[in-house]
């Protein structure tokens, strides 16, 4: 198999940057889907939707700071609401 001489090898820093960008994009898509679902299904108005967005941001920040984990959230959703994610 021949190698492309113009192809630049991927550095760890490049990989890490691409990984963060992909994770950020996936997170943004998930939030957009959630927000759209509550608008479409439950008729959230702008103020309620903005409060939900703020709560999502607050919870996300709590996860980043280590106060909460996704595992905690999943366990609570399953145990208290019967929703498996």
N, C-alpha and C positions, 0 to 999 in steps of 0.2 A: 504494500500500500504506500502510495506517495504522500508526502506531507506538503502542505501549502506553505511556501517560504514566506508569504506575507502575513501569515496568521501569527498574531502576537500571543504568547502564552498568558494564561490567566493567573494573576498573582492572588495571594490570599486576601489582600486588601480589596482587589477587584471583586473577588468572590463574595466577601463579606458585604460589600456595598450593594451588589446585585441581590444578595439574600435579603438584606434590610428593605430594599426597594420593593421586592416581590412580596414580602410579608406585609409591608405597609399598604400596598395596593390591595392585597387580599382582605386585610382588615377594613379598608375603606369600602370595598365592595360589600362586605358582610353588613356593615352599618347602613349603607345605602339600601340594601335589600330589606333590612329590618324596618327602617324608617318608612320605606315605601309600603311595606305590608301593613303597618299600623294606620297609615293614611288611607290606603285602599280598603282595608277590611273594617276598620273601626272609626273612620272619619275624623282622625285627629286634626285639629286646626293648628295654625302656625304656632301659637304660644305653647300648646301642649307638646307639639313636636319638638320645639326648641328645648323645653324642659327635659324631654326624653334624651335628646342629644347631649345636653349638659350632664345628665345622670350617667350616660354611657361614657363620656369623657372622664368624669369623676371616678367611676369604677375602673376604667382603664388605667388611670393614674395610680389608683390604689394597688393594682396588680403590679405595675412597674416599680412601685416603692416597696413591694413585698408584704403589704398588709393583707392581701387577698390573693388567692390562686384560682385559676380556671377550674382546677379540680374541686375546690370549695364550692364554686358556683354550680358546677354540674351536680355535685352531691346534693346540694340544697334543692335545686330544681327537681331532681328525681325524688328525693325523700319527701319534700313538702308539697310538690305540685304534680308528681307523677309524670314529669316530662324528662325523657332521656335524650341527651344531646351527645 
